[in-house]
């Protein structure tokens, strides 16, 4: 089996995947199509002070299909709702090279990246200045460091009283 690229209507990649998966279960494509994938990547967005991890398609309008194109398989895939056709032509679709598939699926062995543990560069007692958030501009001292949550508790003087603030380590800077 080889990987092929289906061009889909923008934003309808999920529907195309659902439809082809249903056809595989029904048995119409079961013997000739093994996998259907939408290439996605994880994106970290900041919403206020919270980090939100979302998945988005990094090749919008394309769906990857691992198939053996024999008999009516080409016709069935091409006439799936919201499919515009194959990448490489309608008559003889061009399969992806193995190196392209590995790169898209993230299986590139030559560029193995290990997750890096980020250490908070602050110690209790350090003088810091808040650079982000509602207390931006205030100065204080680090009280506690929580490496698991990547948070720092900073004692800041607000209206004459010492107040402990839980901040992310990117929200403060050493003075």
N, C-alpha and C positions, 0 to 999 in steps of 0.2 A: 504494500500500500504506500501511496505517496501523498504528500500534502499539497493541496490546491487552495487558491484564494478565491472566495466568492465576493463580488461587489454587492453591497446591500444599500438600501435607502438609509441615509444618515439618521441615526437615532433608533433604527429598527433592528440593530444587530441582535439584541436579546430575543426579539420575536422570531427572527430567522433561526437562531439556535434552538429555541423551544420547538419550533415546527419540525426541524430536521431530527431532533432527538425523539419527538413523538413518532415520526415516520420510521426511525430505527426500531423503536419498541413495537410498532405495529407489524414489522417484518418486511415492509416494502423496500427499505434500504439496508436492512440489518446485515446482510452478508457482504455488502460492498462499501459501507461507510462505517468507520469504527469510532471516530472522535470528531467533535465540533467544538472549536475554541474561539473565544473573543479575546484578542490580545489586550490585557489590562495592565495598569501599573498602579502602585499605591502612592497616593499623594497626601502629604501632611499639610493641613490648613490650620491657621490660628483663628479661633472664634472667641474674641475677647481675650481671656487668659488661658483658655483651654485648647489643647491640641486635638484636632479631629483628623482621623485617618480615613480617607475615602479611596475607592477604586474608580479609575476612569479608563476609558478605552484610549490607548495611545495610537491606534490605527483606526480612527473613526471611519465607518463605511465599509469595513472589511471583516470577513469571517473566515477563519481557517478551517478546512475540512480535510481529514485524513481519509482517503477513499481509494478504491480501485474502480476506475471509470470504464466499466464494461456495460454493454447492453443499454438499458434504459436509464442507467444511473445519471448520466450527463443530463438527459432530458428532465428527470425528476428534480435534480438539484437546481437546474437553470430555471425551472418553472415553479419554484417555491415562492410563496407570497413574499414581497418586499426584496426579492433578489433581482439585481440588474443583469447579472451574468458572471462569467468567470473572468479573472484577470488573465490576460494573455490571449483572449479571443474566444469566440463562441464555438467554433468548429473543433479546434483541438486545444483545450486548455493546457497551459504550461505549468508543470509541477514546480514547486519550490526546491531549490538545492538544499542539501542536508545542512550546510553551514548557515543558510538563512533561517531554516527552521530552528536550529539550535540557538541562534542569536535571539530570535523572537520569543522562544520559550524559556530563555534564560539559562540554557545549558552550556554556555561557553566555558569549557574547562580551562582554557588558557588564561582566563581573567577571573580567578577565584577570589572573591572578596569575603573576608570574615567580618562578622559584626564586631564593631568596636565599642567597648564599654567606655562611656564618657564619664570622667571623674569631675566632680565639682571642685573648682580651684579655690575654694574658700575654706577657712578654718574658723572655729569659734574664737571670737575676740578681734577678728579683722575689722577694720574700719571700711565701710562701703557707702556708696551713694546709690540711691534708687534712680534708675534711668528710664524706666518704662512703667506705665500704669498710673493709677490715680494718685499715688504718692511720689510721683516723679519729682526729683529735686531735693527730697529729704535725705539726710545723712543719718547713719546709725552704725551699730556694731552687730556682727553675726553672733547669734545666740546658739542655734542648733543647725546642723547640716544633716539632711536626710538623703543619702545616696540612692535609696530605692525609688523614692518618688521624684528625685531630682528637684527637691525644694530646699530652701534656706529660710530659717526663721531669723528675721532682723529686728532688733529693738530700735525703734525710732521714737523721738520725742515729738508728740503731737499735742499742742495746746498745753504744754508744761508737764504732760504725763508721758511715761514711757509705755509704748504700745508695741506688742509683738506682731510682725507682719509675716505671713507665709508667702514667699515669692519664689518664682522660678529663677534659676541661676543666671538666665539671660536677661533678667530684669534689673540686675545690679552690676556695679562696677567698683573695683577697688579704688580708694582715694589715694 
